Amino acid sequence: METEDDWYDAELMTQRAFWNKHHLGCDEHYLVHKIRHHEDYLPELSRIAVKNGQVVGCIMYTKSRIVDGEDTHGIITFGPLCVEPKWQGYGVGEMLLRETMSLAANKGYKGIVIFGEPDYYPGIGFKTCDNFNITTSDGRNFDAFMAIELAEGSLKGIKGKFHYSEVFDNLPKEEVEEFNKRFPKLQKLKFPGQWD
């Protein structure tokens, strides 16, 4: 489990893992910071990976829900899940994910819903949410919108629209830029394949 002494190192590692990956710079390190102070944070599931005293990986869990008319089902979401760039490809992310999935199953959570890399998560057992009759809050489905049952059939009977924690919606660019001042300056670069 992460302690307060690990916070800065986990945020710095997250920044390096996501910098210029999806867009110019990143905001995932600020998201990690915000999640820790949000009511939906699940510290009992979230973990860091440490190698030789250095934080090399991180997975953060939050509460979310699936709404079907009058029925609301509690579910969980992780994100970000990231690994220090020089340790990517060594199974650190999968180790964090498998350990925390086991923790979540033991605590009685039924499943995990994520927006994630469609080339990665199916290898761990995730399926697109249309397999579970779950859509986004606006009724859509696509390859990056995935779920996994934490016990056989545990999502049976749960259907509806997925709503993640509001913490993911509140990352204003000016707050991210101010937060970046805490870390060594990195260059923002535009690459093909970035989302915007």
C-alpha positions as CSV (number, residue, x, y, z in Angstrom):
1,M,0.0,0.0,0.0
2,E,1.1,3.5,-0.7
3,T,2.1,5.8,2.2
4,E,2.2,9.6,2.2
5,D,6.0,9.3,1.9
6,D,5.4,7.7,-1.5
7,W,3.0,10.3,-2.9
8,Y,5.6,12.5,-4.7
9,D,7.5,9.6,-6.2
10,A,4.2,7.9,-7.4
11,E,3.1,11.2,-9.0
12,L,6.5,11.7,-10.7
13,M,6.5,8.2,-12.0
14,T,3.0,8.6,-13.3
15,Q,4.0,11.8,-15.1
16,R,6.9,10.1,-16.8
17,A,4.7,7.1,-17.8
18,F,2.1,9.3,-19.5
19,W,4.1,12.3,-20.7
20,N,3.2,13.1,-24.3
21,K,1.5,9.6,-24.6
22,H,-2.1,10.6,-25.3
23,H,-1.7,14.4,-25.8
24,L,0.8,17.2,-25.2
25,G,2.1,16.7,-21.7
26,C,-0.3,14.8,-19.4
27,D,-2.7,15.2,-16.5
28,E,-2.7,11.6,-15.1
29,H,-0.2,12.6,-12.3
30,Y,-2.5,15.3,-11.2
31,L,-5.4,12.8,-11.3
32,V,-3.5,10.5,-8.9
33,H,-3.1,13.5,-6.6
34,K,-6.8,14.4,-6.8
35,I,-8.0,10.8,-6.4
36,R,-6.3,10.4,-3.0
37,H,-8.4,13.3,-1.6
38,H,-11.7,12.2,-3.1
39,E,-14.5,10.4,-1.4
40,D,-14.6,7.7,-4.1
41,Y,-11.0,6.7,-3.6
42,L,-10.4,3.0,-2.5
43,P,-7.0,3.0,-0.8
44,E,-7.5,-0.6,0.4
45,L,-7.4,-1.7,-3.3
46,S,-4.9,0.8,-4.7
47,R,-1.2,-0.3,-4.8
48,I,2.3,0.8,-5.8
49,A,5.1,-1.4,-7.0
50,V,8.5,-0.7,-5.6
51,K,11.9,-1.9,-6.9
52,N,15.1,-1.2,-5.1
53,G,13.4,1.5,-3.1
54,Q,11.9,3.3,-6.2
55,V,8.3,3.5,-7.1
56,V,8.0,1.8,-10.5
57,G,4.3,1.2,-10.8
58,C,0.9,2.4,-9.6
59,I,-2.7,1.4,-9.8
60,M,-5.5,3.6,-8.3
61,Y,-9.1,2.4,-7.7
62,T,-12.3,4.4,-7.3
63,K,-15.9,3.6,-6.7
64,S,-18.2,3.9,-9.7
65,R,-21.7,2.7,-10.5
66,I,-24.0,1.2,-13.1
67,V,-27.5,2.7,-13.3
68,D,-30.4,0.9,-14.8
69,G,-33.5,3.0,-14.3
70,E,-34.2,3.0,-10.6
71,D,-31.5,0.4,-9.9
72,T,-28.0,1.4,-9.0
73,H,-25.2,-1.1,-8.8
74,G,-21.9,-0.3,-7.1
75,I,-18.8,-1.3,-9.2
76,I,-15.2,-0.3,-9.2
77,T,-12.8,1.3,-11.7
78,F,-9.1,1.6,-11.8
79,G,-7.1,4.3,-13.4
80,P,-4.5,5.3,-13.9
81,L,-2.5,2.0,-14.1
82,C,1.0,2.9,-15.0
83,V,4.6,1.8,-15.0
84,E,7.9,3.7,-15.0
85,P,8.9,3.8,-18.7
86,K,12.2,1.8,-18.2
87,W,10.2,-1.0,-16.4
88,Q,7.4,-1.2,-19.0
89,G,7.2,-4.6,-20.7
90,Y,8.4,-6.6,-17.6
91,G,5.0,-7.5,-16.3
92,V,4.8,-4.9,-13.5
93,G,1.4,-3.6,-14.6
94,E,0.0,-7.0,-14.9
95,M,1.3,-8.0,-11.5
96,L,-0.3,-4.9,-10.0
97,L,-3.6,-5.6,-11.7
98,R,-3.8,-9.3,-10.8
99,E,-2.9,-8.6,-7.2
100,T,-5.5,-5.9,-6.8
101,M,-8.2,-7.9,-8.7
102,S,-7.7,-10.6,-6.2
103,L,-8.0,-8.1,-3.3
104,A,-11.2,-6.7,-4.8
105,A,-12.7,-10.2,-5.3
106,N,-11.9,-11.1,-1.7
107,K,-13.7,-7.9,-0.6
108,G,-16.8,-8.9,-2.5
109,Y,-16.7,-6.5,-5.4
110,K,-18.5,-8.0,-8.4
111,G,-16.5,-6.5,-11.3
112,I,-14.3,-3.8,-12.7
113,V,-15.2,-1.4,-15.6
114,I,-12.5,0.6,-17.4
115,F,-11.6,2.7,-20.3
116,G,-8.3,1.2,-21.4
117,E,-6.0,-0.1,-24.1
118,P,-7.9,-2.6,-26.2
119,D,-4.7,-4.3,-27.2
120,Y,-3.7,-5.0,-23.6
121,Y,-6.6,-5.7,-21.3
122,P,-8.3,-8.6,-23.2
123,G,-5.1,-10.6,-22.6
124,I,-5.9,-10.4,-18.9
125,G,-9.5,-11.3,-19.3
126,F,-11.3,-8.1,-19.9
127,K,-14.2,-8.0,-22.5
128,T,-15.9,-5.2,-24.2
129,C,-18.9,-4.0,-22.1
130,D,-21.4,-5.0,-24.7
131,N,-20.8,-8.6,-23.4
132,F,-22.3,-7.5,-20.1
133,N,-25.1,-5.2,-21.3
134,I,-23.3,-2.2,-20.0
135,T,-23.0,1.0,-21.9
136,T,-21.3,4.4,-21.3
137,S,-23.4,7.0,-19.6
138,D,-24.5,8.2,-23.0
139,G,-25.4,4.7,-24.3
140,R,-22.3,3.9,-26.3
141,N,-20.0,0.9,-26.6
142,F,-16.5,0.7,-28.2
143,D,-13.3,-1.4,-28.0
144,A,-11.7,0.6,-25.2
145,F,-14.7,0.3,-22.9
146,M,-14.2,-3.0,-21.0
147,A,-15.2,-5.0,-17.9
148,I,-14.2,-8.1,-16.1
149,E,-16.1,-10.2,-13.6
150,L,-14.3,-10.8,-10.3
151,A,-16.1,-14.2,-9.8
152,E,-17.8,-16.4,-12.4
153,G,-21.2,-14.8,-13.3
154,S,-20.7,-11.9,-10.8
155,L,-22.0,-9.3,-13.3
156,K,-25.0,-11.4,-14.3
157,G,-28.1,-9.4,-13.7
158,I,-26.2,-6.1,-13.6
159,K,-26.9,-4.0,-16.7
160,G,-27.3,-0.3,-17.5
161,K,-25.2,2.8,-17.9
162,F,-21.8,3.2,-16.4
163,H,-20.9,6.3,-14.4
164,Y,-17.4,6.8,-13.2
165,S,-16.3,9.0,-10.3
166,E,-16.6,12.8,-10.9
167,V,-12.9,13.1,-9.9
168,F,-12.1,12.1,-13.5
169,D,-14.0,15.1,-14.8
170,N,-12.3,17.8,-12.8
171,L,-8.8,18.3,-14.2
172,P,-8.6,22.0,-15.4
173,K,-5.6,22.7,-17.6
174,E,-4.5,25.7,-15.4
175,E,-4.5,23.5,-12.2
176,V,-2.5,20.8,-14.1
177,E,0.0,23.5,-15.2
178,E,0.3,24.8,-11.6
179,F,0.8,21.2,-10.3
180,N,3.5,20.6,-13.0
181,K,5.7,23.2,-11.2
182,R,6.3,20.6,-8.4
183,F,8.2,18.3,-10.8
184,P,11.3,18.6,-13.1
185,K,10.3,20.4,-16.3
186,L,9.5,18.1,-19.3
187,Q,9.2,19.1,-22.9
188,K,5.7,18.9,-24.5
189,L,5.9,17.2,-27.9
190,K,3.3,16.4,-30.5
191,F,3.4,12.9,-31.9
192,P,1.2,11.1,-34.5
193,G,-1.3,8.9,-32.6
194,Q,-2.0,11.3,-29.8
195,W,-5.7,11.7,-29.2
196,D,-5.8,15.5,-29.7
